[in-house]
């Protein structure tokens, strides 16, 4: 494994090992993408973009090129930013829907006005794909990986903001010497190396199949306890299962009982769902017995608190 920084495609790749319990981050998560997914169906990253199970890309064209009768310019911007093979791209006409914004084609403004927004659509999808892959690597927290495009590199060089440890120019310079500018967390680099070996040995198709099996085990286990799933099963995820808690349950007491008596930690709901759901994660190196054990333990704790499950 080559430490430090490597060049990936037309973006520079920077690997940092942070201090303390950090996060595994790939790219910058752009805001604003509308996402909805269903098992076995196309994954919709955004109103203008979806990806099917075979890797085909569907891009919605809401503006055509004036006087040319073609609609590929803006979809090609999206595909280029994704680095997608345009031979596998299907361009479809946008519906007459206000969500797509102004669909007039006048004054040759289509590309001029929408180049940057559609470029961000492609960038959002690319980053989401890379992030999703990274979370499944099973690497301990504390490592960050950044993909930097040409504009980000230019901004990095021209920025006047004071910086030291996270000055990426230092990492780029050290990359040329096959090194880090600061002492890295060697244990994280070894963990990444081992995790990638395990993933390559299992094979991508087997990894995907295992996640589907484990997700199904979580859902069936919850239903066997008579608990309600938060999401409709047609929208179920192979990476996490949210389960509604019985009405009236003392959720803080349940979490404390699971942690102290049963040595089991299950994620709580967040914000408006705090106290209403628990979340069982099954992304990464997780097998069915582990998930069944977690669900069974949840059932035991609920019964100890007087809930009939």
C-alpha positions as CSV (number, residue, x, y, z in Angstrom):
1,X,0.0,0.0,0.0
2,X,1.3,3.4,-0.9
3,X,0.9,5.9,2.0
4,X,0.3,9.6,1.7
5,X,-1.2,11.1,-1.4
6,X,-1.9,9.4,-4.7
7,X,-3.3,10.7,-8.0
8,X,-6.8,9.3,-8.9
9,X,-8.1,10.3,-12.3
10,X,-8.1,14.0,-12.8
11,X,-8.5,14.7,-9.1
12,X,-5.8,14.7,-6.5
13,X,-6.3,12.3,-3.6
14,X,-5.2,13.2,-0.1
15,X,-5.2,10.8,2.8
16,X,-5.0,12.2,6.3
17,X,-5.0,10.4,9.7
18,X,-6.7,12.7,12.2
19,X,-6.4,13.1,15.9
20,X,-8.9,11.4,18.2
21,X,-12.1,9.7,17.1
22,X,-12.6,11.3,13.7
23,X,-14.6,10.1,10.8
24,X,-13.9,8.3,7.5
25,X,-14.7,11.0,5.0
26,X,-14.3,10.9,1.3
27,X,-14.9,14.2,-0.5
28,X,-17.1,17.0,0.7
29,X,-20.8,16.2,1.0
30,X,-22.6,18.8,-1.1
31,X,-26.0,19.8,0.3
32,X,-29.3,20.0,-1.4
33,X,-29.5,16.6,-3.3
34,X,-32.9,15.0,-3.0
35,X,-32.4,11.3,-2.4
36,X,-34.8,8.4,-2.4
37,X,-33.9,4.7,-2.8
38,X,-35.6,1.4,-2.8
39,X,-34.1,-2.1,-2.8
40,X,-33.7,-3.5,-6.3
41,X,-34.8,-0.2,-7.9
42,X,-32.9,2.7,-9.3
43,X,-31.1,4.8,-6.8
44,X,-32.1,8.5,-7.2
45,X,-29.3,10.8,-6.2
46,X,-31.1,13.9,-7.2
47,X,-34.2,15.1,-9.2
48,X,-32.0,15.1,-12.3
49,X,-30.1,11.9,-11.8
50,X,-30.5,8.2,-11.0
51,X,-28.4,5.1,-11.1
52,X,-29.7,1.6,-11.7
53,X,-28.4,-1.7,-10.3
54,X,-26.4,-2.5,-13.5
55,X,-24.5,0.8,-13.3
56,X,-26.6,2.6,-16.0
57,X,-27.1,6.3,-15.5
58,X,-30.3,8.2,-16.2
59,X,-30.0,11.9,-16.5
60,X,-33.0,14.2,-16.9
61,X,-32.6,17.0,-19.5
62,X,-34.8,20.1,-18.8
63,X,-33.2,22.4,-21.3
64,X,-32.3,21.8,-24.9
65,X,-29.7,23.6,-27.1
66,X,-31.6,26.2,-29.1
67,X,-32.0,25.5,-32.8
68,X,-30.1,22.2,-32.6
69,X,-32.8,19.8,-31.5
70,X,-30.5,18.0,-29.1
71,X,-30.5,17.6,-25.4
72,X,-27.1,16.2,-24.5
73,X,-25.1,19.2,-23.5
74,X,-26.1,19.5,-19.9
75,X,-26.4,15.7,-19.4
76,X,-22.8,15.5,-20.7
77,X,-21.7,18.0,-18.0
78,X,-23.2,15.7,-15.3
79,X,-21.7,12.6,-16.8
80,X,-18.3,14.2,-17.2
81,X,-18.2,15.3,-13.5
82,X,-19.2,11.8,-12.5
83,X,-16.6,10.4,-14.9
84,X,-19.4,8.2,-16.1
85,X,-19.2,6.3,-19.5
86,X,-21.6,8.3,-21.7
87,X,-22.4,5.1,-23.6
88,X,-24.2,3.9,-20.5
89,X,-26.1,7.2,-20.0
90,X,-29.8,7.4,-20.9
91,X,-31.1,11.0,-21.4
92,X,-34.8,11.5,-20.7
93,X,-36.9,14.6,-21.2
94,X,-38.0,16.4,-18.0
95,X,-41.7,16.4,-17.2
96,X,-43.8,19.5,-17.2
97,X,-43.1,20.0,-13.5
98,X,-42.2,23.1,-11.5
99,X,-39.5,21.1,-9.6
100,X,-37.3,21.2,-12.7
101,X,-37.4,25.0,-12.8
102,X,-37.5,27.1,-16.0
103,X,-37.6,24.9,-19.0
104,X,-37.7,27.6,-21.6
105,X,-35.0,27.4,-24.3
106,X,-34.3,31.0,-25.4
107,X,-31.4,33.2,-26.1
108,X,-28.9,30.3,-26.0
109,X,-28.9,30.5,-22.2
110,X,-29.2,26.7,-21.4
111,X,-25.5,25.8,-21.0
112,X,-24.5,29.3,-19.8
113,X,-27.1,29.4,-17.0
114,X,-27.1,25.7,-16.0
115,X,-23.5,24.5,-16.5
116,X,-22.5,25.1,-12.8
117,X,-25.7,23.7,-11.2
118,X,-25.6,20.5,-13.3
119,X,-21.9,20.2,-12.7
120,X,-22.7,20.2,-9.0
121,X,-25.3,17.4,-9.6
122,X,-22.6,15.2,-11.0
123,X,-20.2,16.1,-8.3
124,X,-22.8,15.3,-5.6
125,X,-23.4,11.9,-7.1
126,X,-19.7,11.1,-7.4
127,X,-19.0,12.0,-3.8
128,X,-22.0,10.1,-2.5
129,X,-20.8,6.9,-4.3
130,X,-17.3,7.2,-3.0
131,X,-18.6,8.0,0.6
132,X,-20.9,5.0,0.5
133,X,-18.1,2.7,-0.6
134,X,-15.8,4.1,2.2
135,X,-18.3,3.4,5.0
136,X,-18.4,-0.2,4.0
137,X,-14.6,-0.6,4.3
138,X,-14.8,-1.4,8.0
139,X,-11.8,0.9,8.8
140,X,-11.7,2.3,12.4
141,X,-12.7,6.0,12.7
142,X,-10.0,8.6,12.5
143,X,-9.0,8.6,8.8
144,X,-10.0,11.2,6.3
145,X,-9.7,11.0,2.5
146,X,-10.2,13.9,0.3
147,X,-10.6,14.1,-3.5
148,X,-9.7,17.6,-4.8
149,X,-10.7,18.9,-8.2
150,X,-8.8,21.6,-10.1
151,X,-10.8,24.4,-8.6
152,X,-10.3,23.1,-5.1
153,X,-6.6,22.9,-5.7
154,X,-6.4,26.4,-7.0
155,X,-8.4,27.7,-4.0
156,X,-6.1,25.8,-1.7
157,X,-3.1,27.5,-3.1
158,X,-4.5,31.0,-3.1
159,X,-6.3,30.9,0.3
160,X,-5.0,33.3,2.9
161,X,-6.6,31.5,5.9
162,X,-4.1,30.6,8.5
163,X,-3.6,26.8,8.7
164,X,-1.1,24.3,9.9
165,X,-2.0,20.7,10.5
166,X,-4.7,20.6,7.8
167,X,-2.7,22.6,5.3
168,X,-3.1,20.3,2.3
169,X,-0.2,21.9,0.5
170,X,2.1,20.2,3.0
171,X,0.5,16.8,2.2
172,X,0.8,17.4,-1.5
173,X,4.5,18.3,-1.1
174,X,5.1,15.2,1.1
175,X,3.3,13.1,-1.4
176,X,6.1,13.6,-3.9
177,X,8.5,12.0,-1.4
178,X,6.1,9.1,-0.6
179,X,5.6,10.4,2.9
180,X,3.4,12.4,5.3
181,X,4.2,15.9,6.5
182,X,3.4,14.8,10.1
183,X,3.6,11.4,11.9
184,X,0.5,9.5,10.7
185,X,-1.6,7.0,12.7
186,X,0.2,3.9,11.4
187,X,-2.5,1.6,13.0
188,X,-5.2,3.2,10.7
189,X,-3.1,2.7,7.6
190,X,-2.6,-1.0,8.5
191,X,-6.3,-1.3,9.2
192,X,-7.2,0.2,5.8
193,X,-4.7,-2.2,4.2
194,X,-6.2,-5.2,5.9
195,X,-9.8,-4.0,5.3
196,X,-9.2,-3.7,1.5
197,X,-7.6,-7.1,1.4
198,X,-10.7,-8.6,3.0
199,X,-13.1,-6.8,0.7
200,X,-11.1,-7.9,-2.4
201,X,-11.0,-11.5,-1.1
202,X,-14.8,-11.6,-0.5
203,X,-15.6,-9.9,-3.8
204,X,-17.9,-7.1,-4.5
205,X,-20.9,-9.2,-5.4
206,X,-20.6,-11.3,-2.3
207,X,-20.2,-8.1,-0.1
208,X,-23.4,-6.7,-1.6
209,X,-25.3,-10.0,-1.2
210,X,-24.1,-10.3,2.5
211,X,-25.4,-6.8,3.2
212,X,-28.8,-7.7,1.7
213,X,-28.9,-10.9,3.9
214,X,-28.0,-9.1,7.0
215,X,-30.5,-6.3,6.4
216,X,-33.2,-8.9,5.9
217,X,-32.2,-10.7,9.1
218,X,-32.6,-7.4,11.0
219,X,-36.0,-6.7,9.6
220,X,-37.3,-10.2,10.1
221,X,-36.0,-10.2,13.7
222,X,-37.7,-7.0,14.5
223,X,-41.0,-8.2,13.0
224,X,-40.7,-11.5,15.0
225,X,-40.8,-9.4,18.1
226,X,-43.9,-7.6,17.0
227,X,-42.0,-4.3,16.5
228,X,-42.8,-2.0,13.6
229,X,-40.2,-1.0,11.1
230,X,-39.8,2.8,10.6
231,X,-39.5,2.6,6.8
232,X,-41.8,0.7,4.4
233,X,-40.0,-2.5,3.4
234,X,-39.9,-1.4,-0.2
235,X,-37.6,1.4,0.9
236,X,-35.5,-0.8,3.2
237,X,-31.8,-0.3,3.4
238,X,-29.1,-3.0,3.3
239,X,-27.0,-0.9,5.6
240,X,-29.2,0.2,8.5
241,X,-32.6,-0.7,10.0
242,X,-34.7,1.7,12.0
243,X,-37.2,0.1,14.4
244,X,-40.1,2.0,16.1
245,X,-40.1,1.6,19.9
246,X,-43.4,0.5,21.7
247,X,-45.5,3.5,22.8
248,X,-44.8,4.7,26.3
249,X,-41.4,3.0,26.6
250,X,-38.8,4.8,28.8
251,X,-36.2,5.0,26.0
252,X,-33.3,6.4,28.1
253,X,-33.9,3.6,30.6
254,X,-33.9,1.1,27.8
255,X,-30.6,2.3,26.4
256,X,-29.0,2.2,29.9
257,X,-30.3,-1.3,30.5
258,X,-28.9,-2.5,27.1
259,X,-25.6,-0.9,27.7
260,X,-25.0,-1.8,31.4
261,X,-26.8,-5.1,31.8
262,X,-26.5,-6.6,28.3
263,X,-23.4,-4.9,27.1
264,X,-25.1,-3.9,23.9
265,X,-25.2,-0.5,22.3
266,X,-27.9,0.3,19.8
267,X,-28.1,3.7,18.1
268,X,-30.9,6.0,19.2
269,X,-33.1,8.2,17.1
270,X,-32.0,11.7,16.4
271,X,-33.7,15.1,16.7
272,X,-37.5,14.7,16.3
273,X,-37.2,10.9,16.3
274,X,-35.3,10.8,19.6
275,X,-37.1,8.3,21.9
276,X,-39.3,7.0,19.1
277,X,-36.9,4.6,17.2
278,X,-33.7,2.7,17.5
279,X,-31.2,2.2,14.6
280,X,-29.4,-1.1,14.0
281,X,-26.5,-0.6,11.7
282,X,-25.2,-3.5,9.5
283,X,-22.8,-1.8,7.2
284,X,-19.2,-3.2,6.9
285,X,-17.9,-6.5,8.3
286,X,-21.2,-7.6,9.9
287,X,-22.7,-11.1,9.7
288,X,-26.2,-12.4,10.5
289,X,-25.4,-13.9,13.9
290,X,-24.3,-10.5,15.2
291,X,-27.5,-8.8,14.0
292,X,-29.7,-11.6,15.3
293,X,-28.0,-11.3,18.7
294,X,-28.5,-7.5,18.8
295,X,-32.2,-7.9,18.0
296,X,-32.7,-10.7,20.5
297,X,-31.1,-8.7,23.2
298,X,-33.4,-5.7,22.4
299,X,-36.3,-8.1,22.9
300,X,-35.0,-9.4,26.2
301,X,-34.5,-5.8,27.5
302,X,-38.0,-4.8,26.4
303,X,-39.5,-7.9,28.2
304,X,-37.6,-7.0,31.4
305,X,-39.2,-3.6,31.2
306,X,-42.7,-5.1,31.0
307,X,-43.2,-4.9,27.3
308,X,-44.9,-7.9,25.7
309,X,-42.8,-8.8,22.7
